[in-house]
Amino acid sequence: MRYGRTLAVDDLTCTVRPGLVTGFLGPNGAGKSTTMRAVLGLELPTAGAALVDGRPYVELRRPMRTMGALLDAGAVHGGRTARAHLGCLARSNGIGHGRVGEVLDQVGLTDVASRRISGFSLGMKQRLGIAAALLGDPAVLMFDEPLNGLDPEGIRWLRDLLRSLAAEGRTVLLSSHLMNEMALTADHVIVIGRGRLIADTAMNALAGHFQGDVLVRTPHPERLTAVLRAHGATVTAGDDTAVLRAHGATVAAGDDGALSVRDLDAAGIGALALSAGIALAELSPRGASLEEAFMRLTEDSVEYRTTPAEAVR
């Protein structure tokens, strides 16, 4: 997909499968929204094809019955009521008017169905957009940043909704920058950067590709630090933590006294503690979080880089 000299999506090939919530991840400018627009026929690929159930979306006679999508919650006529907006969509796709009331109730907008959309908050517009996506009871659903504007209750509701839709055998594709929420919601992830595919894997496998840390709790954190120092460590002090580097390992001391150790396994830490007679209350290996895995995967694909806060003081 090209815009003049700009290559927005580059030879991206992937399949979103039914029965799963698939997270679509990438830095700003990675090509996620462009890809989703191409699926809906809003952008024409300069090469290749985007297919829904084996056919281009624009060739579907009643498209909302096959695929529901939310790309921009603000793309609605503000002068219409929520009920009228959904009613127009229903008529255009041969969907019975009774379905309008069903989806309004499903997204929690029944009590405001007669209000003009111009008075809706962003969260309410997101719920209305989700209702529109659900209107045709489609087997395929696609959402671009649907969590924006939702309060904590709304986020939890949407998470449960998406997982229940996938459990029914539907295909669900979800784009979001909220990594913690994506980790709770998605079963599978597709990661792109600069328009190219970086990863296409199960959620639990993604973080497993990267080493996390080891959480260490001891009644004597200072003594353990000294042991590491005796083995060639150097200490640099930051504002909130002391960072210790020994044999390539990095140890960060948290406010609660626990140590986060990277690049030194639990067995090695335990052996050092045992040799010094230091009791350990906890020695827990931890996998990398989705956020950590995402940052490492996309570090060479970030288009907009910020200056660290300490560098501008």
Secondary structure per residue as TSV (DSSP state, phi and psi in degrees):
chain	resnum	aa	ss	phi	psi
A	1	M	-	360.0	117.7
A	2	R	E	-118.7	144.6
A	3	Y	E	-121.1	96.5
A	4	G	T	64.4	-121.8
A	5	R	T	-89.4	-5.2
A	6	T	E	-88.0	124.9
A	7	L	E	-94.8	103.6
A	8	A	-	-84.7	-40.5
A	9	V	S	-132.1	125.2
A	10	D	-	-120.3	101.1
A	11	D	S	52.9	45.7
A	12	L	-	-85.9	118.2
A	13	T	-	-126.9	121.4
A	14	C	-	-159.9	161.4
A	15	T	-	-127.9	128.6
A	16	V	-	-97.2	120.6
A	17	R	-	-97.8	151.7
A	18	P	T	-70.3	157.4
A	19	G	T	82.2	4.2
A	20	L	S	-133.4	150.5
A	21	V	E	-93.0	116.2
A	22	T	E	-103.5	121.0
A	23	G	E	-83.8	135.5
A	24	F	E	-112.5	106.7
A	25	L	E	-117.8	153.0
A	26	G	-	169.9	155.1
A	27	P	-	-64.7	168.1
A	28	N	T	-56.3	135.0
A	29	G	T	82.8	8.0
A	30	A	S	-74.5	-22.6
A	31	G	S	111.9	12.1
A	32	K	H	-65.1	-52.7
A	33	S	H	-65.1	-36.7
A	34	T	H	-62.2	-42.2
A	35	T	H	-62.3	-43.8
A	36	M	H	-66.0	-38.4
A	37	R	H	-65.3	-35.2
A	38	A	H	-66.5	-37.2
A	39	V	H	-60.6	-38.1
A	40	L	T	-86.3	2.4
A	41	G	T	77.0	12.2
A	42	L	S	-80.6	-18.5
A	43	E	S	-129.9	142.2
A	44	L	-	-101.8	116.5
A	45	P	-	-59.5	140.1
A	46	T	S	-75.6	-15.0
A	47	A	S	-157.3	152.1
A	48	G	S	80.8	-169.2
A	49	A	-	-151.6	150.3
A	50	A	-	-113.3	121.4
A	51	L	-	-120.7	145.8
A	52	V	B	-118.0	115.5
A	53	D	T	53.7	38.6
A	54	G	T	84.8	2.2
A	55	R	B	-134.9	152.0
A	56	P	-	-62.9	141.3
A	57	Y	G	-56.5	-38.5
A	58	V	G	-68.3	-13.8
A	59	E	G	-91.8	-5.3
A	60	L	-	-77.1	128.5
A	61	R	S	-68.9	-41.3
A	62	R	S	-123.3	75.0
A	63	P	H	-58.9	-35.1
A	64	M	H	-70.0	-15.8
A	65	R	H	-79.6	-19.6
A	66	T	H	-100.0	-42.3
A	67	M	E	-142.0	131.8
A	68	G	E	-110.4	143.0
A	69	A	E	-145.0	148.9
A	70	L	E	-132.2	110.3
A	71	L	S	-107.7	-34.9
A	72	D	-	-145.7	107.2
A	73	A	T	-64.9	-21.1
A	74	G	T	-86.5	-4.5
A	75	A	-	-84.7	64.0
A	76	V	S	-137.5	159.6
A	77	H	-	-81.7	109.1
A	78	G	T	-62.9	-21.2
A	79	G	T	-81.0	-11.1
A	80	R	S	-89.2	156.8
A	81	T	B	-82.6	164.1
A	82	A	H	-59.7	-42.0
A	83	R	H	-65.6	-41.4
A	84	A	H	-66.2	-40.3
A	85	H	H	-58.5	-49.4
A	86	L	H	-69.2	-32.8
A	87	G	H	-63.1	-40.8
A	88	C	H	-62.8	-44.3
A	89	L	H	-63.4	-41.5
A	90	A	H	-61.2	-46.5
A	91	R	H	-63.2	-36.9
A	92	S	H	-66.9	-19.8
A	93	N	T	-118.6	15.3
A	94	G	T	65.6	34.4
A	95	I	-	-101.9	133.8
A	96	G	-	-61.5	144.7
A	97	H	T	-63.2	-26.2
A	98	G	H	-60.4	-27.0
A	99	R	H	-67.0	-27.7
A	100	V	H	-59.9	-48.5
A	101	G	H	-62.9	-35.0
A	102	E	H	-64.4	-46.4
A	103	V	H	-74.6	-31.7
A	104	L	H	-60.7	-41.9
A	105	D	H	-67.9	-38.4
A	106	Q	H	-62.9	-35.8
A	107	V	T	-97.3	2.6
A	108	G	T	81.3	26.4
A	109	L	-	-112.3	10.9
A	110	T	G	-57.1	-41.9
A	111	D	G	-70.1	-17.9
A	112	V	G	-116.3	16.9
A	113	A	T	-62.6	-24.6
A	114	S	T	-96.0	4.7
A	115	R	S	-87.6	150.1
A	116	R	B	-70.5	141.8
A	117	I	G	-65.4	-26.2
A	118	S	G	-58.7	-23.7
A	119	G	G	-92.6	4.1
A	120	F	-	-80.4	146.4
A	121	S	-	-74.9	169.7
A	122	L	H	-60.4	-41.0
A	123	G	H	-62.4	-39.5
A	124	M	H	-66.7	-38.6
A	125	K	H	-65.6	-36.5
A	126	Q	H	-62.6	-42.4
A	127	R	H	-63.6	-38.9
A	128	L	H	-65.2	-41.5
A	129	G	H	-63.7	-36.9
A	130	I	H	-66.7	-39.5
A	131	A	H	-60.1	-42.0
A	132	A	H	-63.0	-39.6
A	133	A	H	-65.3	-33.2
A	134	L	H	-83.8	-12.0
A	135	L	T	-53.7	-44.1
A	136	G	T	-86.9	9.1
A	137	D	-	51.0	50.2
A	138	P	-	-77.7	161.1
A	139	A	S	-85.2	-16.7
A	140	V	E	-124.6	133.4
A	141	L	E	-133.5	140.2
A	142	M	E	-137.7	127.6
A	143	F	E	-130.8	130.3
A	144	D	E	-107.5	108.9
A	145	E	S	52.4	52.3
A	146	P	T	-73.8	-11.5
A	147	L	T	-81.9	-15.0
A	148	N	T	-59.1	126.7
A	149	G	T	88.1	-9.5
A	150	L	-	-81.7	141.6
A	151	D	-	-80.6	174.0
A	152	P	H	-55.1	-39.2
A	153	E	H	-64.8	-40.6
A	154	G	H	-65.8	-38.6
A	155	I	H	-64.0	-44.0
A	156	R	H	-65.4	-41.3
A	157	W	H	-59.6	-45.6
A	158	L	H	-66.8	-38.7
A	159	R	H	-58.7	-47.4
A	160	D	H	-64.6	-38.9
A	161	L	H	-62.6	-48.6
A	162	L	H	-62.1	-41.7
A	163	R	H	-67.7	-36.0
A	164	S	H	-69.1	-36.8
A	165	L	H	-63.6	-42.3
A	166	A	H	-65.8	-37.2
A	167	A	H	-64.3	-23.3
A	168	E	T	-81.0	-1.6
A	169	G	T	96.2	8.9
A	170	R	-	-81.8	161.7
A	171	T	E	-97.2	124.0
A	172	V	E	-127.2	121.7
A	173	L	E	-116.2	127.7
A	174	L	E	-132.7	124.9
A	175	S	E	-104.4	135.3
A	176	S	-	-162.4	150.9
A	177	H	S	-96.4	-3.4
A	178	L	-	-86.3	92.1
A	179	M	H	-64.5	-40.2
A	180	N	H	-62.3	-40.9
A	181	E	H	-71.1	-38.3
A	182	M	H	-61.9	-37.7
A	183	A	H	-63.3	-30.2
A	184	L	H	-83.0	-22.2
A	185	T	H	-103.3	-44.7
A	186	A	-	-83.4	144.7
A	187	D	S	-95.8	-28.2
A	188	H	E	-138.5	152.1
A	189	V	E	-133.7	141.9
A	190	I	E	-118.5	121.6
A	191	V	E	-114.6	129.0
A	192	I	E	-126.1	157.6
A	193	G	E	-150.6	131.6
A	194	R	T	51.7	36.0
A	195	G	T	82.2	-1.5
A	196	R	E	-112.0	151.4
A	197	L	E	-71.3	128.9
A	198	I	E	-106.8	-41.7
A	199	A	E	-151.3	145.6
A	200	D	E	-144.4	93.3
A	201	T	E	-155.0	167.2
A	202	A	E	-64.5	147.2
A	203	M	H	-57.1	-46.0
A	204	N	H	-69.9	-15.7
A	205	A	H	-87.9	-24.7
A	206	L	H	-63.0	-55.3
A	207	A	G	-66.1	-27.8
A	208	G	G	-65.8	-16.3
A	209	H	G	-72.7	-14.1
A	210	F	S	-123.2	138.2
A	211	Q	-	-71.5	136.1
A	212	G	-	-92.2	-129.9
A	213	D	E	-136.0	-179.1
A	214	V	E	-120.5	124.4
A	215	L	E	-86.1	124.3
A	216	V	E	-121.6	125.4
A	217	R	E	-120.9	131.1
A	218	T	-	-147.4	147.3
A	219	P	S	-66.6	-12.4
A	220	H	-	-129.8	64.1
A	221	P	H	-62.8	-32.5
A	222	E	H	-66.6	-39.7
A	223	R	H	-66.2	-40.3
A	224	L	H	-65.3	-38.3
A	225	T	H	-60.8	-40.6
A	226	A	H	-65.0	-37.7
A	227	V	H	-62.2	-44.3
A	228	L	H	-64.9	-37.8
A	229	R	H	-63.6	-37.8
A	230	A	H	-66.4	-19.7
A	231	H	T	-98.6	29.6
A	232	G	T	95.9	15.3
A	233	A	-	-78.7	152.1
A	234	T	E	-123.1	146.2
A	235	V	E	-116.3	132.6
A	236	T	E	-122.0	135.7
A	237	A	E	-97.1	131.8
A	238	G	-	-105.4	-170.7
A	239	D	S	-68.5	-39.5
A	240	D	S	-118.9	-18.9
A	241	T	-	-139.1	159.3
A	242	A	E	-103.0	128.2
A	243	V	E	-107.2	125.2
A	244	L	E	-116.7	129.4
A	245	R	E	-117.1	122.1
A	246	A	E	-143.8	127.1
A	247	H	T	51.7	38.0
A	248	G	T	82.9	-6.1
A	249	A	E	-85.4	155.6
A	250	T	E	-125.6	128.9
A	251	V	E	-124.3	122.7
A	252	A	E	-111.4	127.1
A	253	A	E	-92.9	120.0
A	254	G	-	-84.0	173.3
A	255	D	T	-63.0	-28.8
A	256	D	T	-87.9	6.9
A	257	G	S	89.7	-10.9
A	258	A	-	-72.1	151.0
A	259	L	E	-110.0	135.9
A	260	S	E	-107.7	112.4
A	261	V	E	-109.5	127.2
A	262	R	E	-116.2	149.5
A	263	D	S	62.8	25.1
A	264	L	S	-147.0	120.7
A	265	D	-	-76.3	169.6
A	266	A	H	-61.4	-37.6
A	267	A	H	-62.8	-41.4
A	268	G	H	-66.2	-42.2
A	269	I	H	-63.7	-43.7
A	270	G	H	-62.5	-39.3
A	271	A	H	-64.7	-41.4
A	272	L	H	-64.3	-43.3
A	273	A	H	-64.4	-42.6
A	274	L	H	-62.3	-42.2
A	275	S	H	-63.2	-26.9
A	276	A	T	-99.2	1.8
A	277	G	T	69.0	32.6
A	278	I	-	-100.6	122.8
A	279	A	-	-73.8	141.8
A	280	L	-	-116.1	129.9
A	281	A	S	-88.7	-27.0
A	282	E	E	-153.8	140.1
A	283	L	E	-145.6	89.8
A	284	S	E	-120.7	110.7
A	285	P	E	-65.7	139.1
A	286	R	E	-128.5	133.7
A	287	G	-	-72.3	162.2
A	288	A	-	-66.5	142.9
A	289	S	-	-74.2	165.2
A	290	L	H	-59.1	-39.6
A	291	E	H	-62.0	-43.6
A	292	E	H	-64.0	-45.0
A	293	A	H	-62.0	-43.2
A	294	F	H	-61.3	-45.6
A	295	M	H	-62.5	-39.4
A	296	R	H	-71.3	-40.0
A	297	L	H	-63.9	-38.4
A	298	T	H	-104.4	9.0
A	299	E	T	-60.9	-26.2
A	300	D	T	-93.2	0.6
A	301	S	T	-114.5	2.6
A	302	V	-	-72.7	125.9
A	303	E	S	-89.2	-32.0
A	304	Y	S	-119.6	110.9
A	305	R	-	-106.9	140.1
A	306	T	-	-102.3	161.9
A	307	T	-	-89.9	129.3
A	308	P	-	-54.7	145.7
A	309	A	G	-57.4	-41.0
A	310	E	G	-65.8	-21.0
A	311	A	G	-79.5	-12.4
A	312	V	G	-112.5	9.2
A	313	R	-	-74.3	360.0
